[in-house]
Amino acid sequence: MFRALGHPVRLGIMKALAERPETCACDFTELFHVTQPTISQHLRVLREAGLVVTRRKGVQICYSVRPEALHRLHEVLTAIQPPRLAAAS
């Protein structure tokens, strides 16, 4: 899961999807100034990590963040949070 988020483009895709669910892959090429095959590769990594889901709209494939994945990320990060930081939040 963390490996999938370790690339700046993939992290950016996740941030964009959190703001705009159901985003088509072609929209990311303009947003990140990379080629369609590169975006497809990044989306595949996110999908295989269970972080995003897809839905077909005609010929386009739209992506959304899996809410369960965000919940799991939150759980893991909370579990490894140092006690000093946990008390401050």
KOLLUMMAR-580859 format. One line per 3 residues: number of its first residue (from 1); for each residue y, x, z of N, C-alpha, C, O. Coordinates in Angstrom, 3 decimals, always signed. Example, Ala and Ser with C-alpha at 12.3 -4.5 7.8 and 13.67 -1.06 7.14 Angstrom:
REM residues 2
1	-5.690/+13.190/+7.800/-4.500/+12.300/+7.800/-3.300/+13.200/+7.800/-3.319/+14.236/+8.465 ~ -2.250/+12.850/+7.080/-1.060/+13.670/+7.140/+0.030/+12.900/+7.870/+1.138/+13.409/+8.039
END
This chain:
REM residues 89
1	-1.190/+0.827/+0.000/+0.000/+0.000/+0.000/+1.259/+0.874/+0.000/+2.170/+0.659/-0.799 ~ +1.302/+1.858/+0.898/+2.486/+2.713/+0.963/+2.591/+3.627/-0.252/+3.691/+3.936/-0.709 ~ +1.449/+4.055/-0.771/+1.462/+4.881/-1.973/+2.108/+4.112/-3.123/+2.867/+4.675/-3.912
4	+1.800/+2.839/-3.204/+2.362/+2.013/-4.273/+3.879/+1.906/-4.154/+4.570/+1.754/-5.162 ~ +4.391/+1.982/-2.955/+5.838/+1.885/-2.740/+6.520/+3.248/-2.754/+7.731/+3.345/-2.556 ~ +5.742/+4.299/-2.989/+6.261/+5.654/-2.911/+7.089/+6.112/-4.097/+7.646/+7.209/-4.062
7	+7.185/+5.322/-5.124/+7.986/+5.694/-6.294/+9.270/+4.859/-6.288/+9.218/+3.657/-6.030 ~ +10.414/+5.478/-6.566/+11.682/+4.737/-6.504/+11.739/+3.518/-7.427/+12.353/+2.511/-7.075 ~ +11.115/+3.594/-8.589/+11.140/+2.435/-9.493/+10.316/+1.296/-8.898/+10.738/+0.141/-8.942
10	+9.147/+1.609/-8.344/+8.321/+0.550/-7.755/+9.000/-0.064/-6.540/+8.941/-1.277/-6.341 ~ +9.632/+0.754/-5.741/+10.372/+0.223/-4.597/+11.520/-0.660/-5.085/+11.785/-1.715/-4.507 ~ +12.188/-0.236/-6.130/+13.260/-1.043/-6.716/+12.753/-2.355/-7.281/+13.417/-3.385/-7.163
13	+11.580/-2.323/-7.895/+10.980/-3.553/-8.414/+10.717/-4.523/-7.265/+10.996/-5.716/-7.377 ~ +10.184/-4.008/-6.169/+9.913/-4.876/-5.015/+11.204/-5.480/-4.464/+11.242/-6.660/-4.117 ~ +12.246/-4.678/-4.385/+13.534/-5.197/-3.907/+14.056/-6.276/-4.852/+14.539/-7.318/-4.408
16	+13.956/-6.024/-6.145/+14.425/-6.999/-7.135/+13.619/-8.291/-7.049/+14.181/-9.383/-7.134 ~ +12.310/-8.170/-6.880/+11.470/-9.368/-6.788/+11.734/-10.153/-5.509/+11.601/-11.376/-5.494 ~ +12.104/-9.465/-4.448/+12.440/-10.162/-3.207/+13.682/-11.031/-3.404/+13.813/-12.094/-2.797
19	+14.585/-10.564/-4.257/+15.808/-11.318/-4.534/+15.612/-12.360/-5.626/+16.217/-13.432/-5.590 ~ +14.749/-12.034/-6.610/+14.539/-12.927/-7.758/+13.052/-13.058/-8.068/+12.534/-12.348/-8.929 ~ +12.364/-13.960/-7.374/+10.945/-14.166/-7.694/+10.790/-14.662/-9.129/+11.744/-15.131/-9.750
22	+9.580/-14.549/-9.632/+9.263/-15.010/-10.987/+10.074/-14.249/-12.039/+10.595/-14.847/-12.981 ~ +10.174/-12.950/-11.874/+10.884/-12.114/-12.834/+9.893/-11.586/-13.864/+8.804/-11.127/-13.519 ~ +10.282/-11.655/-15.120/+9.419/-11.172/-16.196/+9.539/-9.655/-16.327/+10.583/-9.072/-16.037
25	+8.468/-9.043/-16.761/+8.412/-7.583/-16.880/+9.534/-7.042/-17.752/+10.091/-5.985/-17.456 ~ +9.869/-7.744/-18.813/+10.903/-7.255/-19.730/+12.262/-7.109/-19.039/+13.076/-6.281/-19.450 ~ +12.512/-7.896/-18.004/+13.787/-7.798/-17.284/+13.923/-6.473/-16.541/+15.035/-5.995/-16.317
28	+12.807/-5.886/-16.165/+12.859/-4.632/-15.416/+13.215/-3.440/-16.296/+13.763/-2.454/-15.805 ~ +12.914/-3.516/-17.577/+13.242/-2.388/-18.455/+14.748/-2.179/-18.501/+15.220/-1.042/-18.495 ~ +15.493/-3.255/-18.546/+16.954/-3.163/-18.560/+17.491/-2.729/-17.201/+18.434/-1.942/-17.114
31	+16.890/-3.243/-16.162/+17.359/-2.959/-14.807/+17.175/-1.490/-14.427/+18.039/-0.901/-13.777 ~ +16.043/-0.899/-14.834/+15.731/+0.473/-14.432/+15.854/+1.487/-15.560/+15.629/+2.678/-15.347 ~ +16.206/+1.035/-16.749/+16.404/+1.921/-17.901/+15.172/+2.782/-18.184/+15.271/+3.990/-18.401
34	+14.021/+2.131/-18.174/+12.770/+2.798/-18.539/+12.065/+1.941/-19.586/+12.430/+0.784/-19.800 ~ +11.068/+2.508/-20.226/+10.377/+1.799/-21.303/+9.453/+0.710/-20.760/+9.078/+0.714/-19.587 ~ +9.101/-0.209/-21.633/+8.186/-1.291/-21.268/+6.834/-0.754/-20.783/+6.322/-1.237/-19.774
37	+6.239/+0.234/-21.474/+4.963/+0.761/-20.966/+5.082/+1.363/-19.559/+4.160/+1.249/-18.752 ~ +6.206/+1.994/-19.276/+6.416/+2.568/-17.941/+6.497/+1.465/-16.900/+5.889/+1.566/-15.835 ~ +7.243/+0.416/-17.202/+7.342/-0.723/-16.279/+5.971/-1.356/-16.084/+5.595/-1.691/-14.960
40	+5.231/-1.519/-17.158/+3.894/-2.117/-17.059/+2.995/-1.296/-16.142/+2.228/-1.851/-15.355 ~ +3.092/+0.011/-16.245/+2.295/+0.891/-15.382/+2.689/+0.707/-13.917/+1.821/+0.608/-13.050 ~ +3.980/+0.661/-13.641/+4.442/+0.472/-12.262/+4.008/-0.897/-11.725/+3.580/-1.007/-10.576
43	+4.118/-1.922/-12.544/+3.709/-3.256/-12.112/+2.203/-3.321/-11.868/+1.747/-4.022/-10.964 ~ +1.441/-2.596/-12.667/-0.010/-2.558/-12.460/-0.339/-1.936/-11.101/-1.211/-2.428/-10.385 ~ +0.355/-0.863/-10.753/+0.131/-0.216/-9.452/+0.451/-1.194/-8.320/-0.305/-1.297/-7.354
46	+1.560/-1.903/-8.438/+1.945/-2.872/-7.406/+0.942/-4.022/-7.330/+0.602/-4.486/-6.242 ~ +0.477/-4.474/-8.478/-0.500/-5.575/-8.515/-1.829/-5.131/-7.901/-2.423/-5.862/-7.109 ~ -2.289/-3.944/-8.263/-3.555/-3.441/-7.721/-3.480/-3.181/-6.220/-4.495/-3.247/-5.527
49	-2.295/-2.888/-5.720/-2.105/-2.688/-4.282/-1.988/-4.020/-3.544/-1.923/-4.050/-2.315 ~ -1.962/-5.118/-4.296/-1.870/-6.439/-3.683/-0.469/-6.821/-3.254/-0.292/-7.730/-2.444 ~ +0.528/-6.135/-3.789/+1.910/-6.399/-3.384/+2.593/-7.473/-4.222/+3.529/-8.121/-3.755
52	+2.133/-7.667/-5.451/+2.740/-8.679/-6.319/+1.656/-9.560/-6.935/+0.490/-9.176/-7.030 ~ +2.075/-10.737/-7.344/+1.202/-11.661/-8.066/+1.856/-11.981/-9.402/+3.063/-11.810/-9.575 ~ +1.048/-12.442/-10.335/+1.556/-12.759/-11.666/+1.344/-14.226/-11.985/+0.472/-14.897/-11.434
55	+2.185/-14.695/-12.904/+2.039/-16.044/-13.438/+2.496/-15.998/-14.883/+3.568/-15.481/-15.199 ~ +1.675/-16.540/-15.741/+2.001/-16.535/-17.170/+2.945/-17.688/-17.488/+2.719/-18.828/-17.084 ~ +4.018/-17.360/-18.228/+4.962/-18.351/-18.757/+4.978/-18.167/-20.263/+5.724/-17.336/-20.782
58	+4.171/-18.925/-20.957/+4.065/-18.737/-22.403/+3.470/-17.377/-22.698/+2.346/-17.083/-22.291 ~ +4.223/-16.543/-23.406/+3.738/-15.201/-23.733/+4.176/-14.164/-22.703/+3.729/-13.018/-22.747 ~ +5.042/-14.558/-21.785/+5.542/-13.623/-20.779/+4.724/-13.708/-19.497/+4.161/-14.750/-19.162
61	+4.675/-12.594/-18.798/+4.049/-12.560/-17.482/+5.156/-12.327/-16.466/+5.903/-11.352/-16.547 ~ +5.245/-13.234/-15.520/+6.278/-13.144/-14.488/+5.649/-12.671/-13.180/+4.499/-12.984/-12.875 ~ +6.417/-11.926/-12.432/+5.936/-11.305/-11.200/+6.705/-11.827/-10.001/+7.895/-12.127/-10.084
64	+5.997/-11.928/-8.882/+6.595/-12.302/-7.604/+5.948/-11.459/-6.511/+4.815/-10.999/-6.649 ~ +6.684/-11.267/-5.435/+6.143/-10.551/-4.274/+5.156/-11.470/-3.561/+5.412/-12.663/-3.397 ~ +4.041/-10.914/-3.144/+3.082/-11.671/-2.324/+3.611/-11.709/-0.898/+3.719/-10.658/-0.266
67	+3.943/-12.883/-0.368/+4.462/-12.965/+1.002/+3.513/-12.348/+2.029/+3.957/-11.740/+3.003 ~ +2.208/-12.505/+1.807/+1.233/-11.933/+2.742/+1.348/-10.412/+2.785/+1.155/-9.796/+3.834 ~ +1.659/-9.821/+1.652/+1.791/-8.366/+1.589/+3.000/-7.903/+2.393/+2.933/-6.897/+3.099
70	+4.097/-8.634/+2.287/+5.285/-8.275/+3.073/+5.012/-8.427/+4.561/+5.446/-7.608/+5.371 ~ +4.296/-9.471/+4.905/+3.941/-9.685/+6.312/+3.074/-8.530/+6.822/+3.277/-8.033/+7.929 ~ +2.118/-8.115/+6.008/+1.239/-7.003/+6.393/+2.027/-5.698/+6.534/+1.803/-4.935/+7.473
73	+2.945/-5.446/+5.607/+3.798/-4.256/+5.706/+4.591/-4.270/+7.006/+4.698/-3.255/+7.694 ~ +5.138/-5.418/+7.328/+5.909/-5.555/+8.562/+5.034/-5.267/+9.778/+5.456/-4.568/+10.700 ~ +3.822/-5.804/+9.780/+2.900/-5.565/+10.895/+2.592/-4.080/+11.058/+2.619/-3.551/+12.169
76	+2.303/-3.418/+9.953/+1.953/-1.996/+10.009/+3.136/-1.172/+10.498/+2.977/-0.303/+11.356 ~ +4.312/-1.438/+9.961/+5.492/-0.679/+10.370/+5.849/-0.935/+11.828/+6.275/-0.022/+12.534 ~ +5.679/-2.155/+12.274/+5.947/-2.477/+13.676/+4.956/-1.762/+14.586/+5.323/-1.293/+15.663
79	+3.711/-1.680/+14.158/+2.675/-1.039/+14.968/+2.915/+0.458/+15.141/+2.532/+1.030/+16.161 ~ +3.538/+1.092/+14.165/+3.758/+2.537/+14.268/+5.171/+2.888/+14.725/+5.542/+4.061/+14.777 ~ +5.942/+1.880/+15.049/+7.316/+2.103/+15.492/+7.322/+2.760/+16.871/+6.632/+2.294/+17.778
82	+8.090/+3.831/+17.039/+8.174/+4.471/+18.356/+8.711/+3.488/+19.398/+9.557/+2.653/+19.077 ~ +8.231/+3.576/+20.638/+8.662/+2.636/+21.684/+10.179/+2.575/+21.856/+10.730/+1.506/+22.117 ~ +10.850/+3.701/+21.715/+12.308/+3.743/+21.884/+12.989/+2.845/+20.853/+13.935/+2.131/+21.186
85	+12.519/+2.874/+19.610/+13.096/+2.029/+18.568/+12.718/+0.570/+18.760/+13.526/-0.318/+18.487 ~ +11.516/+0.313/+19.222/+11.068/-1.064/+19.446/+11.924/-1.735/+20.513/+12.246/-2.917/+20.394 ~ +12.294/-0.999/+21.549/+13.114/-1.563/+22.624/+14.530/-1.862/+22.146/+15.171/-2.785/+22.649
88	+15.019/-1.095/+21.187/+16.378/-1.281/+20.679/+16.478/-2.465/+19.731/+17.566/-3.009/+19.543 ~ +15.367/-2.878/+19.130/+15.446/-3.970/+18.145/+15.195/-5.321/+18.737/+15.230/-6.323/+18.024
END
